[in-house]
Amino acid sequence: MKLADWSLLVILAQAQAKLACWETERFTIESACRTCDRKGDEQRLCAETGFIEKVRCNSDQVRWRACTELPADQKKKFYKFEFFCAFFGTGCAYFTNNFPPCNSACQPQYQNVFCFCIYSSSNSDSSLLLHFELDASAAFDVDAAQNKRYESSNYQCAKLERESLYYAIVHNKCSLVNLESHVSFFKYSFEQSVGERLTAESLVRKIHVGYEILVKYFLFGTRQECSLAKIAASSFFRPNTAVVTNKRGWFGSQTTSISSLTPHVILTLHEEMTFLRTASVKNVRVTGALNLNSTALPSLSTLSLGIDLAGRPSLVPSEDVFIDVTSLSTVARLDCCLDNENLFLARYDVDHIPCPLDLKVKVRIRELDKIVEMSIWCKSMFPKNVRMQNLHLRFHLPPGTVNAILLGKSHMPDFAVAENNTVGLYNVLSLFGGGEVESILSIAVSTVENVPLIMRRLNNFVCSFFVEDFSYFRLDVSKFKIADQSHRTLPVERKTRQILSCNDARINLLP
């Protein structure tokens, strides 16, 4: 034999000597596979699998060897794995059919739900700005009995991006053009309502407007007949008339529910008085306006108002108000459509009324002490049950005024100096009709030289005040009806309010 053959035989003999007996001989298992939990177990073998077994070879050698885990344990793990796969597969199939791949915060909680969400970022649920859910029967103009056609498997999720905002809409077989029209309508209506561009910041500040637009649009609007300009300018959108509440949903989303406030209207008669009073002339004029303030009224509501005009000035209605006064009746009937929350109905003028304030002033100049003493006496000429509020008298102080204090406080009037000791402000908080108030004002001056100028300044006043629950028109409402578009009377809370205000009236007491 060659040297190479002898070398090969030596190598094979050495390899066979290193093999265990069960690898080269037949063997039988004397002790079944078990865990390494006994004191005498060989740690080298236990370190391999954690299980060992005893075998007997044909050469009568008995050896311990590492073995795999027990068949019973393998069976348990197999069944656990199969159960987990079945459960996971079923869950994935269910949620894939019901909730299409979309941001988790925009997933609907129930079947037949339309979702409209706005995000400030495309990849994070934490950027959710608005979440709106609506029953599919209302969102898609379908009767509730026909909801079977909107099965969960038909829902899809559309994602749109418009000017740094991301829209996610979970819908039921809506065309892309239809969904884009929803987004365009929302954007246009929001910007028209708040007067600024739709951004993440403006939406956060005016979130109630966003919910109001969506509620009115999907619940009460007919999308196929929407005129953007008309709807945005009408009473279709009424911010602050819905209360928005958020609840935590299955996926951490916020479910929005909206409850309307009680509708109410306030008929306000606001009169503005101006007058010029001198020693010989008393010219007083009142201009009145009839306004209607409404809250939470349905769209296309109408007003029918009856006012008794007996002995009162005639009304001049606004362009949108129809007024009818028959020759046989003194009742004026005003009819109009309530398209705005604040509606101007009519105006009127009242002349030849008495001056509401009687004012007298006495001035005493003490030249040696450089003191000017001023006595102010006021009397309200309104009826006794009418209260004049926040009566302000503004006048110029003498030249060189150093300080001015109020000495007499019979009705607790208030006095202040403004504009670098050049203007005096005399204020009476409340004065009922026929009531009087008198005060003495002490003014310290640096010099007393121009007495005529001092007298002229202390006898010229600018007056302002306001009175509630009083008007010279004496509002007498005989009919106050609010109806919906079907001419049915609405259960609306109705109130009337009368306000008389006077600003910058002039009073000159010098002859």
Secondary structure, DSSP 8 states (H G I E B T S, - for coil): --HHHHHHHHHHHHHHHHS-HHHHS-EEEEEEEEES-STT--HHHHHHHSEEEEEEETTS-EEEEE----HHHHHHHHHHHHHHHHHHHHHHHHHHHHS-SS-GGG--SSSSEEEEEEESSSS-GGGEEEEEEEEHHHHTT--GGGGGGS-GGGEEEEEEEETTEEEEEEEES--HHHHHHHHHHHHHHHHHHHSS---HHHHHHTHHHHHHHHHIIIII--GGG--HHHHHHSTT--TTSEEEEEEE-TTS-EEEEEEE---EEEEEEEEEEEEEE-SS-EEEEEEEEEEEEEES--TT-EEEEEEE-TTS---EE-TT-EEE--TT--EEEEEEE--SSEEEEEEEEEES---SEEEEEEEEEETTTTEEEEEEEEEE-S-TT-EEEEEEEEEE--TTEEEEEE---SS--EEEEETTTTEEEEEEEEEETT-EEEEEEEEEES----HHHHHHHTTEEEEEEEEES--SS---EEEEEEE-TTS-B---EEEEEEEEEEEEEEEE---
